[in-house]
């Protein structure tokens, strides 16, 4: 079971993208906004990143990386990751470093 919930509604994704603090990496962009009850995470991977297999694999990999972080404890926040073209071909260590750097800056 994950220590965080998922962003599910389009309005939640939009709110985080508009009001959240933006952190840009080479292959990912991260928005972090204040949360309410519990940390929620959303991952957006567009068609420019690759086919369905690549997009879903990248989404699962990002969530697996986030499972290592203590997101189940305060401060509550909403986090949105948006993948850029080329993110689907990243090696695991590079992806881990990219997510870690974006979360370090966003906290």
Phi and psi restraints in degrees (value plus and minus 20) as a CYANA .aco file:
   2 UNK   PHI     -97.2   -57.2
   2 UNK   PSI     131.0   171.0
   3 UNK   PHI    -102.4   -62.4
   3 UNK   PSI     -19.9    20.1
   4 UNK   PHI    -156.6  -116.6
   4 UNK   PSI     141.6   181.6
   5 UNK   PHI    -116.0   -76.0
   5 UNK   PSI     152.1   192.1
   6 UNK   PHI    -123.1   -83.1
   6 UNK   PSI     124.4   164.4
   7 UNK   PHI     -91.2   -51.2
   7 UNK   PSI     110.1   150.1
   8 UNK   PHI    -140.0  -100.0
   8 UNK   PSI     -56.5   -16.5
   9 UNK   PHI    -111.5   -71.5
   9 UNK   PSI     125.7   165.7
  10 UNK   PHI     -77.4   -37.4
  10 UNK   PSI     -58.7   -18.7
  11 UNK   PHI     -82.4   -42.4
  11 UNK   PSI     -54.8   -14.8
  12 UNK   PHI     -87.7   -47.7
  12 UNK   PSI     -63.0   -23.0
  13 UNK   PHI     -80.4   -40.4
  13 UNK   PSI     -64.3   -24.3
  14 UNK   PHI     -84.5   -44.5
  14 UNK   PSI     -62.9   -22.9
  15 UNK   PHI     -82.4   -42.4
  15 UNK   PSI     -63.8   -23.8
  16 UNK   PHI     -84.9   -44.9
  16 UNK   PSI     -61.3   -21.3
  17 UNK   PHI     -87.1   -47.1
  17 UNK   PSI     -53.2   -13.2
  18 UNK   PHI    -102.4   -62.4
  18 UNK   PSI     -62.9   -22.9
  19 UNK   PHI    -119.1   -79.1
  19 UNK   PSI     -34.7     5.3
  20 UNK   PHI     -98.8   -58.8
  20 UNK   PSI     140.3   180.3
  21 UNK   PHI     -98.4   -58.4
  21 UNK   PSI     108.6   148.6
  22 UNK   PHI    -113.7   -73.7
  22 UNK   PSI     112.4   152.4
  23 UNK   PHI    -148.4  -108.4
  23 UNK   PSI     100.3   140.3
  24 UNK   PHI    -126.5   -86.5
  24 UNK   PSI     111.0   151.0
  25 UNK   PHI    -131.3   -91.3
  25 UNK   PSI    -192.2  -152.2
  26 UNK   PHI     -90.5   -50.5
  26 UNK   PSI     -61.6   -21.6
  27 UNK   PHI    -137.7   -97.7
  27 UNK   PSI     -30.4     9.6
  28 UNK   PHI    -154.4  -114.4
  28 UNK   PSI     129.2   169.2
  29 UNK   PHI    -138.6   -98.6
  29 UNK   PSI     117.1   157.1
  30 UNK   PHI    -144.4  -104.4
  30 UNK   PSI     112.4   152.4
  31 UNK   PHI    -135.9   -95.9
  31 UNK   PSI     113.3   153.3
  32 UNK   PHI    -146.4  -106.4
  32 UNK   PSI     102.7   142.7
  33 UNK   PHI    -145.0  -105.0
  33 UNK   PSI     138.9   178.9
  34 UNK   PHI     -82.8   -42.8
  34 UNK   PSI     117.9   157.9
  35 UNK   PHI    -121.2   -81.2
  35 UNK   PSI     160.0   200.0
  36 UNK   PHI    -130.4   -90.4
  36 UNK   PSI     -88.2   -48.2
  37 UNK   PHI    -127.6   -87.6
  37 UNK   PSI     -53.2   -13.2
  38 UNK   PHI    -176.9  -136.9
  38 UNK   PSI     133.4   173.4
  39 UNK   PHI     -87.1   -47.1
  39 UNK   PSI     115.4   155.4
  40 UNK   PHI    -146.6  -106.6
  40 UNK   PSI     123.9   163.9
  41 UNK   PHI    -147.5  -107.5
  41 UNK   PSI     118.4   158.4
  42 UNK   PHI    -149.8  -109.8
  42 UNK   PSI     123.2   163.2
  43 UNK   PHI    -146.9  -106.9
  43 UNK   PSI     103.8   143.8
  44 UNK   PHI    -134.3   -94.3
  44 UNK   PSI     104.2   144.2
  45 UNK   PHI    -148.8  -108.8
  45 UNK   PSI      88.6   128.6
  46 UNK   PHI     -99.4   -59.4
  46 UNK   PSI     150.5   190.5
  47 UNK   PHI     -85.7   -45.7
  47 UNK   PSI     -38.9     1.1
  48 UNK   PHI     -91.8   -51.8
  48 UNK   PSI     -35.0     5.0
  49 UNK   PHI     -96.3   -56.3
  49 UNK   PSI     -53.6   -13.6
  50 UNK   PHI     139.6   179.6
  50 UNK   PSI    -189.1  -149.1
  51 UNK   PHI     -93.5   -53.5
  51 UNK   PSI    -199.6  -159.6
  52 UNK   PHI     -79.9   -39.9
  52 UNK   PSI     -58.7   -18.7
  53 UNK   PHI     -84.8   -44.8
  53 UNK   PSI     -64.2   -24.2
  54 UNK   PHI     -85.3   -45.3
  54 UNK   PSI     -64.9   -24.9
  55 UNK   PHI     -83.0   -43.0
  55 UNK   PSI     -66.0   -26.0
  56 UNK   PHI     -88.2   -48.2
  56 UNK   PSI     -57.2   -17.2
  57 UNK   PHI     -83.0   -43.0
  57 UNK   PSI     -63.9   -23.9
  58 UNK   PHI     -83.3   -43.3
  58 UNK   PSI     -62.3   -22.3
  59 UNK   PHI     -80.2   -40.2
  59 UNK   PSI     -65.2   -25.2
  60 UNK   PHI     -85.3   -45.3
  60 UNK   PSI     -58.4   -18.4
  61 UNK   PHI     -86.1   -46.1
  61 UNK   PSI     -62.1   -22.1
  62 UNK   PHI     -83.6   -43.6
  62 UNK   PSI     -62.7   -22.7
  63 UNK   PHI     -86.0   -46.0
  63 UNK   PSI     -55.3   -15.3
  64 UNK   PHI     -84.9   -44.9
  64 UNK   PSI     -57.2   -17.2
  65 UNK   PHI     -87.0   -47.0
  65 UNK   PSI     -62.7   -22.7
  66 UNK   PHI     -86.0   -46.0
  66 UNK   PSI     -44.0    -4.0
  67 UNK   PHI     -82.9   -42.9
  67 UNK   PSI     -40.1    -0.1
  68 UNK   PHI     -99.1   -59.1
  68 UNK   PSI     -34.5     5.5
  69 UNK   PHI    -116.2   -76.2
  69 UNK   PSI     127.8   167.8
  70 UNK   PHI     -99.4   -59.4
  70 UNK   PSI      47.2    87.2
  71 UNK   PHI    -103.8   -63.8
  71 UNK   PSI     -25.0    15.0
  72 UNK   PHI    -104.9   -64.9
  72 UNK   PSI     -20.0    20.0
  73 UNK   PHI    -136.5   -96.5
  73 UNK   PSI     134.8   174.8
  74 UNK   PHI     -79.0   -39.0
  74 UNK   PSI     134.1   174.1
  75 UNK   PHI     -99.1   -59.1
  75 UNK   PSI     118.5   158.5
  76 UNK   PHI     -95.1   -55.1
  76 UNK   PSI     119.0   159.0
  77 UNK   PHI    -173.3  -133.3
  77 UNK   PSI     140.1   180.1
  78 UNK   PHI    -127.1   -87.1
  78 UNK   PSI     109.1   149.1
  79 UNK   PHI    -142.5  -102.5
  79 UNK   PSI     113.0   153.0
  80 UNK   PHI    -146.6  -106.6
  80 UNK   PSI     104.8   144.8
  81 UNK   PHI    -127.1   -87.1
  81 UNK   PSI     111.8   151.8
  82 UNK   PHI    -140.2  -100.2
  82 UNK   PSI     101.8   141.8
  83 UNK   PHI    -104.2   -64.2
  83 UNK   PSI     122.5   162.5
  84 UNK   PHI    -125.0   -85.0
  84 UNK   PSI     143.4   183.4
  85 UNK   PHI     -75.3   -35.3
  85 UNK   PSI     117.8   157.8
  86 UNK   PHI      79.1   119.1
  86 UNK   PSI     -36.7     3.3
  87 UNK   PHI     -86.8   -46.8
  87 UNK   PSI     -48.0    -8.0
  88 UNK   PHI     -89.3   -49.3
  88 UNK   PSI     -40.9    -0.9
  89 UNK   PHI    -117.3   -77.3
  89 UNK   PSI     -16.3    23.7
  90 UNK   PHI     -89.0   -49.0
  90 UNK   PSI     122.5   162.5
  91 UNK   PHI     -92.8   -52.8
  91 UNK   PSI     134.9   174.9
  92 UNK   PHI     -73.8   -33.8
  92 UNK   PSI     -69.3   -29.3
  93 UNK   PHI     -81.9   -41.9
  93 UNK   PSI     -55.5   -15.5
  94 UNK   PHI     -87.8   -47.8
  94 UNK   PSI     -61.6   -21.6
  95 UNK   PHI     -85.1   -45.1
  95 UNK   PSI     -61.5   -21.5
  96 UNK   PHI     -80.5   -40.5
  96 UNK   PSI     -64.7   -24.7
  97 UNK   PHI     -83.4   -43.4
  97 UNK   PSI     -60.7   -20.7
  98 UNK   PHI     -84.0   -44.0
  98 UNK   PSI     -65.8   -25.8
  99 UNK   PHI     -86.0   -46.0
  99 UNK   PSI     -62.5   -22.5
 100 UNK   PHI     -82.2   -42.2
 100 UNK   PSI     -62.3   -22.3
 101 UNK   PHI     -85.5   -45.5
 101 UNK   PSI     -62.5   -22.5
 102 UNK   PHI     -86.6   -46.6
 102 UNK   PSI     -59.1   -19.1
 103 UNK   PHI     -91.6   -51.6
 103 UNK   PSI     -53.6   -13.6
 104 UNK   PHI     -85.6   -45.6
 104 UNK   PSI     -62.5   -22.5
 105 UNK   PHI     -89.9   -49.9
 105 UNK   PSI     -57.4   -17.4
 106 UNK   PHI     -96.3   -56.3
 106 UNK   PSI     -39.0     1.0
